[in-house]
Amino acid sequence: MCLTAGQVSDHVGAKILYPVLPEGGSATMIADKGYDSDEYRAALQAKGIASCIPPRKGRKAPAEFCKTQYKQRHKIENMFGRLKDWRRIATRYDRRADVFMAAITIAAIVTWWIQ
């Protein structure tokens, strides 16, 4: 997990993840339109990771993506929904980033354990 400031856009925040992206194989990155940038797609391709990211509306040269595979993204959204069941996380109760990240980690572990 990676925590960024609230006003940081997704594709800018994704730059933090470049060094820790796993080496390809048969991996596919499924992400929303916020991650649609040529730079991010190039970073994924350099690591041998396929991308399943729908293009932004105003893109001049829209990239291809598999709509069937993109439908699996609901699992990610379900996880965020379960985390937001925790009032402390949904309201961003904690002021310090490290305490907030700890709360998210604990909620994620408990949610995973219950499932």
Buried (B, 14 or more C-beta within 10 A) or exposed (E): EEEBEEEEEBBBBBBEEEEEBEEBEEEBBBBEEBBBBEEBBEBBEEBEBBBBBBBBEEEEEEBEBBEEEBEEBEEEEEBEEBBEEBEBBEEEEBEEEEEBBEBBEEBBEEBEEEE
